[in-house]
Amino acid sequence: MIKWIGQHIWDFTSRFRADVYFDEKVVDSAGSAGTSGQILTSTSTATVWTDGSSVPNRTFIHIQNNASATWVIQHNLSSYPSVTVVDTGGSLIRGEVVFNTVNKLTITFFSSGSGLAVDGKAFLN
């Protein structure tokens, strides 16, 4: 049994197997439990259930057609996204990610301490 004490008190039980089970409903500020497909959203004044389709797209795919050891990506997600890079054959590539701003990042690829020019895709979310 876990209690979170804040603006509201939530009591729930979690079982971490193949599923998560809550023995109470999660409700918004108005006491609504929401419906399937809705997302619980908090603002400075309230916590409400919203239609999932109203949430902005939080993914970005960068396609690098010209092989380069450094990719500079302007993504405009207003966040520091997770980054997954694959080469043109679909193999996972490791690179050093630097978040320049909340809307721009740089990925640098190395092999044995030297720059490694690669092309492929970067998936950001």
C-alpha positions in Angstrom: 0.0 0.0 0.0 1.4 3.4 -1.0 0.2 6.8 -0.1 1.1 9.9 -2.0 0.2 13.1 -0.1 -0.2 16.2 -2.0 -3.2 18.2 -3.2 -5.0 14.8 -3.1 -4.3 11.6 -1.3 -4.1 8.5 -3.4 -4.1 5.0 -2.0 -3.3 2.2 -4.4 -1.8 -1.2 -4.6 0.7 -2.1 -7.3 1.6 -5.6 -8.4 4.6 -5.5 -10.8 4.3 -8.6 -12.9 2.9 -8.5 -16.4 0.4 -5.9 -15.4 -0.2 -3.1 -12.9 -3.4 -3.2 -10.8 -4.9 -0.2 -8.9 -7.6 -1.0 -6.4 -9.0 2.5 -6.6 -9.8 4.7 -9.6 -7.5 7.6 -10.5 -9.7 10.7 -10.6 -9.2 14.3 -11.7 -9.9 17.5 -9.7 -13.6 17.3 -10.5 -13.8 13.6 -9.3 -14.1 12.2 -12.8 -12.4 8.8 -13.5 -12.0 9.5 -17.2 -12.6 7.1 -20.0 -10.5 4.8 -22.2 -8.0 6.8 -24.4 -8.0 9.8 -22.1 -4.8 11.3 -20.6 -4.6 12.8 -17.1 -3.2 16.3 -17.5 -2.1 18.7 -14.8 -2.0 22.5 -15.1 -1.3 25.2 -12.5 -5.0 25.3 -11.5 -6.4 21.7 -12.0 -5.9 18.1 -13.0 -8.3 17.0 -15.7 -8.8 14.1 -18.1 -8.3 15.2 -21.8 -8.8 13.5 -25.1 -5.5 11.8 -26.1 -5.8 13.2 -29.6 -5.4 16.7 -28.2 -1.9 16.0 -27.0 0.7 17.3 -29.5 2.9 14.9 -31.4 5.9 14.1 -29.3 8.0 12.2 -31.8 10.4 13.3 -34.5 12.3 11.3 -37.2 15.5 12.8 -38.6 16.7 11.3 -41.8 20.5 11.7 -42.5 21.0 10.9 -46.2 24.7 12.1 -46.3 27.1 10.2 -44.1 28.5 12.4 -41.4 30.3 11.9 -38.1 28.1 14.7 -36.6 24.4 15.1 -37.0 22.8 18.4 -35.8 19.0 17.9 -35.4 16.5 20.7 -35.0 13.4 18.9 -33.7 11.2 21.6 -32.1 9.8 19.2 -29.5 10.4 21.7 -26.6 12.0 18.8 -24.6 15.1 16.7 -24.1 13.9 13.6 -26.0 15.2 10.0 -25.9 17.2 9.3 -29.0 17.5 6.0 -31.0 19.7 5.9 -34.1 19.8 3.2 -36.8 21.9 3.0 -39.9 20.4 2.4 -43.4 20.4 -1.3 -42.8 18.3 -0.9 -39.6 21.2 -1.7 -37.2 21.3 0.2 -33.9 24.1 2.8 -33.8 25.6 4.3 -30.6 26.6 8.0 -30.6 27.2 10.8 -28.1 24.1 13.0 -27.7 24.5 16.6 -26.6 21.3 18.6 -26.0 22.2 22.1 -27.3 18.7 23.5 -26.4 15.2 22.0 -25.8 14.7 22.1 -29.5 18.1 21.1 -30.9 20.6 18.3 -30.3 23.9 17.1 -31.8 24.9 13.4 -32.2 28.6 12.5 -32.7 29.7 9.1 -33.8 33.0 7.6 -32.9 35.0 4.4 -33.7 38.3 3.7 -31.8 38.4 7.4 -30.7 38.0 8.8 -34.3 34.9 10.3 -35.9 32.8 7.7 -37.8 30.7 9.0 -40.7 27.3 7.3 -40.8 23.9 7.8 -42.5 20.5 6.6 -41.3 17.7 7.7 -39.1 17.4 9.2 -35.6 14.1 8.6 -33.8 13.3 11.1 -31.1 10.5 10.9 -28.5 
